[in-house]
Amino acid sequence: MSSVPSPKNAASGGAPPLHRLLANASDAVQAVRDGHSLTDWLSRCPAEIRPGVQALSFTVLRRLGAAQAVRAVLAPKNPPPRVDALLLTALALLWPGESAYADHTLVDQAVHAVRQRAPNSAGFVNAVLRRFLREREALVVAAEADPVARFNHPRWWQDRLRADWPAAWEKLLQANQQKPPMTLRVNPAHGDLDGYLARLREAGIAAHPAGPLFPQAVVLDEPRPVQALPGFDAGHASVQDASAQLAAPLLLGQRRPQGLAPGEDWPLLGAGARVLDACAAPGGKTAHLQELAGNGLDLLALDADAKRLERVRQNLQRLGLAGAVRAADARDTAAWWDGRAFDAILLDAPCSASGIVRRHPDVRWLRRPDDIPALARIQSELLEALWPLLKPGGRLLYATCSVFRSEGQDQIDAFLQRHGDARSRQFDQGAGHLLPLADNAPQDLAPGAAAVTDGFYYALLHKA
């Protein structure tokens, strides 16, 4: 995530003025409160202010529960939506430890932004913010007595995590408040991990390996624009979280499961293997499959969203990889399947995204309690539709970027009960529910790795 311009730079004309960033960040926050994706909103934000607006809006959304609680005390009557969004934005940024700006600068620029949009509300906003500064310590303590303000997640989300992970739910909520690392996947066609680390050092970019479980993963000490990465446009590296980099080696057989029967083979899938990526967009796992297979897979990348499929095509093209790309709902097999069975299927199913909240801080505010069972039904329908398309002896990797059990282990347990020809393959590391907690020993992926990975779930199903 790009850093926010300093007040000095903003004032000197070297960056957009802070009042403009605040106004646009408040628009982003209001869009999320209206049920719209922050990613979609930012894609339409002017390019020259997008990094600063993203940085501010991420901070505000991580503190939105607290800001709403304080605003309710300071202004019990709801202001007009655009004024309220600006007020919440300023309150979140004035929260202790949240902003690089001086308090008086933030207040001044927030009032400037309101004056341009709702002149009659400028005095009101100024009074509320100055009162917050005078009474900040007491107001913060009082607000954090409310669990939504303390953890900055809806109460139902907290309750679900507490039920699923009674020993770790608070740590998971706290982990969602952290800024995520920027992780790269090194393309083996252009060199190994050590070689790319050396290239990064030559470019003045500090980085380190993600851990032994991730042989292609490099973690940058600080996020950088992709244009600054050596060989990025030529396909030498891609941006992909370390947890997501587990999918391709699991499916292709580059990691052997536990409990193989005596003499049982576990073949590597490579040239000529017919593979389906059933929910492929934006294409990171699709490309990784071909990278590991030497571009030799008979690969079909499917997704219901034709617009997002363009990202898949762009990724494959940048990396010099092959693969058929088709827009279709994977559940409607009659509309797209040619009758030839697959050796392997990757089902990275639509889910709550509860494992990647630190990368998408709007998710917690967009989801509703009834979304989770609805998503679980879609996941079940996808499993039922795709299982018959798998060859006997083939494998299906079910994946979600979720930490909710109903989208992970509960889903697979129910599937195994329905299908006697399905067997779940077990691994000593890097499968099952992966929680992004450094001190959660049973979930650790590798020494130091949990701190750099997102929450995920993987289950590898073998067709008898």
C-alpha positions as CSV (number, residue, x, y, z in Angstrom):
1,M,0.0,0.0,0.0
2,S,1.4,3.4,-0.9
3,S,2.2,5.9,1.7
4,V,0.2,9.0,2.2
5,P,1.8,12.3,1.1
6,S,3.1,14.4,4.0
7,P,1.4,17.7,4.9
8,K,4.6,19.5,3.8
9,N,4.5,17.9,0.3
10,A,0.8,18.5,0.0
11,A,1.2,22.2,0.8
12,S,4.1,22.7,-1.6
13,G,2.2,21.2,-4.6
14,G,4.3,18.0,-4.7
15,A,1.2,15.9,-3.9
16,P,-2.6,16.3,-3.9
17,P,-3.8,18.5,-1.0
18,L,-4.9,16.7,2.1
19,H,-8.5,18.1,1.9
20,R,-8.9,16.5,-1.5
21,L,-7.7,13.1,-0.3
22,L,-9.9,13.4,2.7
23,A,-13.0,14.2,0.6
24,N,-12.3,11.3,-1.7
25,A,-11.5,8.9,1.1
26,S,-14.8,9.8,2.7
27,D,-16.6,9.1,-0.6
28,A,-14.9,5.6,-0.5
29,V,-16.1,5.0,3.0
30,Q,-19.6,6.1,2.2
31,A,-19.6,3.8,-0.8
32,V,-18.7,0.8,1.5
33,R,-21.4,1.9,3.9
34,D,-23.8,1.8,1.0
35,G,-22.8,-1.8,0.2
36,H,-20.2,-1.2,-2.6
37,S,-16.8,-2.8,-3.0
38,L,-13.9,-0.6,-2.1
39,T,-11.8,-2.2,-4.8
40,D,-14.4,-1.3,-7.4
41,W,-14.6,2.3,-6.1
42,L,-10.8,2.8,-6.1
43,S,-10.6,1.5,-9.7
44,R,-12.6,4.6,-10.7
45,C,-10.7,7.0,-8.5
46,P,-8.4,9.4,-10.4
47,A,-4.9,7.8,-10.7
48,E,-3.0,10.8,-9.3
49,I,-4.8,10.6,-6.0
50,R,-5.5,6.9,-5.8
51,P,-2.6,5.8,-3.6
52,G,-3.2,8.5,-1.0
53,V,-7.0,7.9,-1.0
54,Q,-6.5,4.1,-0.7
55,A,-4.1,4.6,2.3
56,L,-6.5,6.9,4.1
57,S,-9.6,4.8,3.4
58,F,-7.9,1.6,4.5
59,T,-7.1,3.2,7.8
60,V,-10.6,4.6,8.3
61,L,-12.2,1.2,7.5
62,R,-9.9,-0.5,10.1
63,R,-11.2,2.1,12.7
64,L,-14.8,2.5,11.4
65,G,-16.4,0.8,14.4
66,A,-14.6,3.0,16.8
67,A,-15.3,6.2,14.8
68,Q,-19.0,5.4,14.6
69,A,-19.2,4.8,18.4
70,V,-17.5,8.2,19.1
71,R,-19.6,10.1,16.5
72,A,-22.8,8.7,18.1
73,V,-21.7,10.3,21.4
74,L,-20.5,13.6,20.0
75,A,-23.4,14.0,17.5
76,P,-26.3,11.7,18.4
77,K,-28.4,13.0,15.5
78,N,-27.2,11.6,12.2
79,P,-25.7,14.2,9.9
80,P,-26.3,14.1,6.2
81,P,-24.5,11.0,4.7
82,R,-21.7,12.9,3.0
83,V,-21.0,15.0,6.0
84,D,-21.2,12.0,8.3
85,A,-18.7,10.1,6.1
86,L,-16.2,13.1,6.3
87,L,-16.7,13.3,10.0
88,L,-16.1,9.5,10.5
89,T,-13.0,9.7,8.2
90,A,-11.5,12.5,10.3
91,L,-12.4,10.8,13.7
92,A,-10.8,7.6,12.5
93,L,-7.6,9.4,11.5
94,L,-7.5,11.3,14.7
95,W,-7.6,8.0,16.7
96,P,-4.5,7.6,18.8
97,G,-1.6,6.2,16.7
98,E,-3.4,6.2,13.4
99,S,-2.2,9.2,11.4
100,A,1.1,10.8,10.3
101,Y,-0.6,14.2,10.2
102,A,-0.7,16.7,13.1
103,D,-4.1,17.0,14.8
104,H,-4.6,20.6,13.9
105,T,-3.7,19.9,10.2
106,L,-6.3,17.1,10.0
107,V,-9.0,19.2,11.6
108,D,-8.2,22.2,9.4
109,Q,-8.2,20.1,6.2
110,A,-11.3,18.1,7.1
111,V,-13.2,21.4,7.7
112,H,-11.9,22.7,4.4
113,A,-13.3,19.6,2.7
114,V,-16.7,20.0,4.3
115,R,-16.8,23.7,3.4
116,Q,-16.4,22.8,-0.2
117,R,-19.2,20.2,-0.1
118,A,-21.6,21.3,2.6
119,P,-20.7,24.9,3.7
120,N,-23.4,25.0,6.3
121,S,-21.9,22.0,8.1
122,A,-18.4,23.3,8.4
123,G,-18.9,24.9,11.8
124,F,-20.6,21.7,13.1
125,V,-17.7,19.4,11.9
126,N,-15.1,21.8,13.4
127,A,-16.9,21.8,16.8
128,V,-17.2,18.0,16.9
129,L,-13.6,17.4,15.9
130,R,-12.2,19.9,18.4
131,R,-14.3,18.5,21.2
132,F,-13.0,15.0,20.3
133,L,-9.4,16.3,20.6
134,R,-10.2,17.9,24.0
135,E,-11.9,14.7,25.4
136,R,-10.1,12.1,23.3
137,E,-8.6,10.0,26.1
138,A,-11.9,9.6,27.9
139,L,-13.9,9.1,24.7
140,V,-11.5,6.4,23.4
141,V,-11.8,4.5,26.7
142,A,-15.6,4.7,26.7
143,A,-15.9,3.6,23.1
144,E,-13.7,0.5,23.6
145,A,-16.2,-0.8,26.1
146,D,-18.4,-1.6,23.0
147,P,-17.1,-4.8,21.3
148,V,-17.8,-3.4,17.8
149,A,-15.7,-0.3,18.6
150,R,-13.0,-2.3,20.3
151,F,-12.5,-4.8,17.6
152,N,-13.8,-2.9,14.6
153,H,-15.8,-5.9,13.3
154,P,-19.6,-6.4,13.3
155,R,-20.8,-8.3,16.4
156,W,-22.1,-11.3,14.3
157,W,-18.6,-11.7,12.8
158,Q,-17.0,-11.7,16.3
159,D,-19.6,-14.3,17.5
160,R,-18.8,-16.6,14.5
161,L,-15.1,-16.4,15.1
162,R,-15.6,-17.1,18.8
163,A,-17.6,-20.2,18.0
164,D,-15.1,-21.5,15.4
165,W,-11.9,-20.6,17.2
166,P,-12.6,-20.1,20.9
167,A,-8.9,-19.9,21.8
168,A,-7.9,-17.6,19.0
169,W,-10.8,-15.4,18.0
170,E,-9.5,-12.2,19.6
171,K,-6.1,-12.6,18.0
172,L,-7.7,-13.2,14.6
173,L,-9.6,-9.9,14.9
174,Q,-6.4,-8.1,16.0
175,A,-4.5,-9.7,13.0
176,N,-7.1,-8.2,10.7
177,Q,-6.1,-4.7,11.8
178,Q,-2.5,-5.1,10.6
179,K,-1.1,-4.0,7.3
180,P,-0.4,-7.0,5.1
181,P,3.0,-7.7,3.6
182,M,3.6,-7.6,-0.2
183,T,4.6,-11.1,-1.3
184,L,5.9,-12.1,-4.7
185,R,6.0,-15.4,-6.5
186,V,9.2,-15.9,-8.5
187,N,8.8,-17.4,-11.9
188,P,11.1,-20.5,-12.1
189,A,11.4,-20.0,-15.9
190,H,13.6,-16.9,-15.2
191,G,15.6,-18.0,-12.2
192,D,15.4,-19.2,-8.7
193,L,14.5,-17.5,-5.4
194,D,18.1,-16.6,-4.4
195,G,18.7,-15.1,-7.8
196,Y,15.7,-12.9,-7.6
197,L,16.5,-11.8,-4.1
198,A,19.9,-10.7,-5.4
199,R,18.2,-8.7,-8.1
200,L,16.0,-7.0,-5.6
201,R,19.0,-6.1,-3.5
202,E,20.7,-4.6,-6.6
203,A,17.6,-2.5,-7.1
204,G,17.7,-1.3,-3.5
205,I,14.6,-3.3,-2.5
206,A,14.9,-5.1,0.9
207,A,13.2,-8.5,0.9
208,H,13.4,-12.0,2.5
209,P,12.2,-15.6,1.8
210,A,8.7,-16.4,3.1
211,G,9.8,-19.8,4.5
212,P,10.8,-23.3,3.4
213,L,7.1,-24.2,2.6
214,F,7.0,-21.5,-0.1
215,P,10.0,-22.1,-2.4
216,Q,9.0,-19.3,-4.8
217,A,7.8,-16.7,-2.3
218,V,9.6,-13.5,-1.5
219,V,8.3,-11.0,1.1
220,L,9.2,-7.3,0.6
221,D,10.1,-5.3,3.7
222,E,8.0,-2.5,2.3
223,P,5.4,-2.5,-0.5
224,R,6.5,-1.2,-3.9
225,P,4.8,-0.4,-7.1
226,V,5.1,-3.4,-9.4
227,Q,6.8,-1.2,-12.0
228,A,9.8,-0.9,-9.6
229,L,10.2,-4.7,-9.4
230,P,13.0,-6.2,-11.6
231,G,11.6,-8.0,-14.6
232,F,8.0,-7.7,-13.6
233,D,6.7,-6.7,-17.0
234,A,8.7,-9.5,-18.6
235,G,7.0,-12.1,-16.3
236,H,9.9,-12.7,-13.9
237,A,7.7,-12.3,-10.8
238,S,4.0,-11.9,-9.8
239,V,2.3,-10.6,-6.7
240,Q,0.7,-13.4,-4.8
241,D,0.3,-14.1,-1.0
242,A,2.3,-17.0,0.3
243,S,-0.9,-19.0,1.3
244,A,-2.2,-18.7,-2.2
245,Q,1.1,-20.2,-3.5
246,L,0.3,-23.5,-1.8
247,A,-2.5,-24.4,-4.2
248,A,-0.5,-25.3,-7.4
249,P,2.0,-27.6,-5.7
250,L,-0.8,-29.4,-3.8
251,L,-2.8,-30.0,-6.9
252,L,0.0,-31.0,-9.1
253,G,1.4,-33.5,-6.6
254,Q,4.7,-31.7,-5.8
255,R,3.8,-32.2,-2.1
256,R,3.2,-35.8,-1.1
257,P,0.3,-36.5,1.2
258,Q,0.5,-38.5,4.4
259,G,-0.9,-42.0,4.7
260,L,-0.2,-43.4,1.3
261,A,-0.8,-47.1,1.1
262,P,2.3,-49.4,0.6
263,G,3.2,-49.2,-3.0
264,E,0.6,-46.5,-3.8
265,D,1.8,-44.0,-6.4
266,W,1.2,-40.3,-6.1
267,P,2.2,-39.1,-9.6
268,L,3.3,-35.6,-10.5
269,L,1.0,-33.9,-13.0
270,G,2.8,-32.3,-15.9
271,A,2.8,-32.2,-19.7
272,G,-0.5,-33.2,-21.2
273,A,-2.5,-33.4,-17.9
274,R,-6.0,-32.0,-18.4
275,V,-6.6,-29.5,-15.6
276,L,-9.6,-27.2,-14.8
277,D,-9.3,-24.0,-12.8
278,A,-13.0,-23.6,-12.1
279,C,-13.1,-20.1,-10.5
280,A,-10.0,-18.7,-12.0
281,A,-10.1,-14.9,-11.8
282,P,-7.9,-13.0,-11.3
283,G,-5.6,-15.8,-12.5
284,G,-2.7,-16.0,-10.0
285,K,-3.2,-19.7,-9.2
286,T,-3.9,-20.4,-12.9
287,A,-0.6,-19.0,-13.9
288,H,1.2,-20.8,-11.0
289,L,-0.1,-24.1,-12.2
290,Q,1.4,-23.6,-15.7
291,E,4.7,-22.2,-14.2
292,L,5.2,-25.4,-12.2
293,A,4.2,-27.6,-15.1
294,G,6.5,-26.0,-17.5
295,N,3.6,-24.6,-19.5
296,G,2.6,-28.1,-20.5
297,L,-0.8,-28.5,-19.0
298,D,-4.0,-28.8,-21.1
299,L,-5.5,-26.0,-18.9
300,L,-9.0,-24.5,-18.9
301,A,-9.5,-21.4,-16.9
302,L,-13.2,-20.8,-16.2
303,D,-15.0,-18.0,-14.4
304,A,-18.5,-16.6,-14.3
305,D,-17.3,-13.0,-14.5
306,A,-16.3,-12.2,-18.0
307,K,-14.9,-8.8,-17.0
308,R,-12.6,-10.4,-14.3
309,L,-11.5,-13.0,-16.9
310,E,-9.6,-10.3,-18.7
311,R,-7.2,-10.3,-15.7
312,V,-6.6,-14.0,-16.3
313,R,-5.7,-13.4,-19.9
314,Q,-3.4,-10.5,-19.0
315,N,-1.6,-12.5,-16.4
316,L,-1.1,-15.5,-18.7
317,Q,0.1,-13.1,-21.5
318,R,2.6,-11.3,-19.3
319,L,4.0,-14.5,-18.1
320,G,4.2,-16.1,-21.5
321,L,1.8,-19.0,-20.5
322,A,-0.8,-20.9,-22.4
323,G,-4.4,-21.8,-21.4
324,A,-7.9,-21.7,-22.6
325,V,-10.0,-19.0,-20.9
326,R,-13.8,-19.2,-20.9
327,A,-16.6,-17.3,-19.2
328,A,-19.2,-19.6,-17.7
329,D,-20.8,-20.7,-14.4
330,A,-18.9,-23.8,-13.4
331,R,-22.1,-25.3,-12.0
332,D,-23.8,-25.2,-15.4
333,T,-21.6,-28.0,-16.8
334,A,-23.9,-28.5,-19.8
335,A,-23.1,-25.0,-21.1
336,W,-19.3,-25.4,-21.2
337,W,-18.0,-29.0,-20.6
338,D,-16.9,-31.0,-23.7
339,G,-17.3,-34.4,-22.0
340,R,-13.6,-35.0,-21.5
341,A,-12.8,-35.8,-17.9
342,F,-10.1,-33.9,-16.0
343,D,-7.0,-35.2,-14.3
344,A,-7.2,-32.5,-11.7
345,I,-9.6,-29.6,-10.7
346,L,-8.8,-26.5,-8.7
347,L,-12.0,-25.2,-7.1
348,D,-11.0,-21.8,-5.5
349,A,-14.6,-21.3,-4.4
350,P,-16.4,-18.0,-3.9
351,C,-16.4,-17.3,-0.1
352,S,-16.7,-14.6,2.6
353,A,-13.0,-13.6,2.2
354,S,-12.8,-13.7,6.0
355,G,-9.1,-14.8,5.7
356,I,-8.0,-11.7,3.8
357,V,-9.6,-8.9,5.7
358,R,-6.3,-7.1,6.3
359,R,-6.0,-6.8,2.5
360,H,-9.6,-5.9,2.0
361,P,-10.7,-4.0,5.2
362,D,-14.1,-3.3,3.6
363,V,-15.1,-7.0,3.7
364,R,-16.1,-7.0,7.3
365,W,-18.6,-4.1,6.8
366,L,-20.0,-5.5,3.5
367,R,-20.8,-9.0,4.6
368,R,-24.1,-9.8,6.3
369,P,-24.8,-12.9,8.6
370,D,-27.0,-14.6,5.9
371,D,-24.2,-14.3,3.3
372,I,-22.3,-17.1,5.0
373,P,-24.9,-19.9,4.6
374,A,-25.7,-18.6,1.1
375,L,-22.0,-18.8,0.1
376,A,-21.8,-22.3,1.7
377,R,-24.6,-23.4,-0.6
378,I,-22.8,-22.2,-3.7
379,Q,-19.6,-24.0,-2.6
380,S,-21.6,-27.2,-2.1
381,E,-23.2,-26.8,-5.5
382,L,-19.8,-26.3,-7.2
383,L,-18.4,-29.4,-5.5
384,E,-21.4,-31.5,-6.6
385,A,-21.3,-30.2,-10.2
386,L,-17.5,-30.7,-10.7
387,W,-16.9,-34.0,-8.9
388,P,-18.4,-36.1,-11.8
389,L,-16.1,-34.3,-14.2
390,L,-13.0,-35.8,-12.5
391,K,-11.3,-39.0,-13.8
392,P,-11.2,-42.0,-11.4
393,G,-7.9,-41.5,-9.6
394,G,-8.0,-37.8,-10.2
395,R,-7.8,-35.1,-7.6
396,L,-9.7,-32.0,-6.7
397,L,-8.3,-29.2,-4.6
398,Y,-11.0,-27.2,-2.7
399,A,-9.8,-23.8,-1.5
400,T,-11.3,-20.8,0.2
401,C,-9.7,-17.6,1.5
402,S,-11.9,-18.0,4.6
403,V,-11.3,-18.8,8.3
404,F,-14.9,-19.7,8.9
405,R,-15.4,-23.4,9.4
406,S,-18.7,-23.5,7.5
407,E,-16.7,-22.6,4.4
408,G,-13.9,-25.0,5.1
409,Q,-13.8,-28.2,7.2
410,D,-17.5,-28.4,7.7
411,Q,-18.1,-28.1,4.0
412,I,-15.7,-30.9,3.2
413,D,-16.9,-33.2,6.0
414,A,-20.4,-32.9,4.6
415,F,-19.1,-33.7,1.1
416,L,-17.2,-36.8,2.2
417,Q,-20.4,-38.1,3.9
418,R,-22.2,-37.8,0.6
419,H,-19.5,-39.3,-1.6
420,G,-18.1,-42.7,-0.8
421,D,-15.6,-42.4,-3.7
422,A,-14.0,-39.3,-2.2
423,R,-11.0,-39.5,0.1
424,S,-9.5,-36.4,1.8
425,R,-5.7,-36.5,1.6
426,Q,-3.8,-35.2,4.7
427,F,-0.6,-33.2,4.8
428,D,1.7,-32.4,7.8
429,Q,1.7,-28.7,6.9
430,G,0.0,-26.2,4.6
431,A,-3.5,-27.7,4.4
432,G,-6.7,-27.6,6.4
433,H,-7.5,-24.3,8.1
434,L,-4.5,-21.9,7.9
435,L,-4.8,-19.1,10.4
436,P,-2.5,-16.0,10.1
437,L,-1.3,-16.1,13.7
438,A,2.4,-16.2,14.6
439,D,1.7,-17.7,18.0
440,N,-1.0,-20.3,17.0
441,A,1.4,-23.2,17.0
442,P,-0.9,-26.0,15.6
443,Q,-1.5,-23.8,12.5
444,D,2.1,-22.6,11.9
445,L,3.2,-23.3,8.4
446,A,6.9,-22.8,8.8
447,P,9.2,-20.9,11.2
448,G,8.2,-17.2,10.9
449,A,5.7,-18.0,8.1
450,A,2.4,-17.4,9.8
451,A,3.2,-13.7,10.2
452,V,3.3,-13.3,6.4
453,T,0.4,-15.4,5.2
454,D,-3.3,-14.8,4.8
455,G,-6.0,-17.0,6.2
456,F,-6.9,-19.9,3.9
457,Y,-8.5,-23.4,3.8
458,Y,-7.3,-26.3,1.6
459,A,-8.7,-29.8,1.2
460,L,-7.3,-32.2,-1.4
461,L,-9.9,-34.8,-2.5
462,H,-8.8,-38.0,-4.3
463,K,-11.3,-39.9,-6.4
464,A,-11.1,-43.6,-5.7
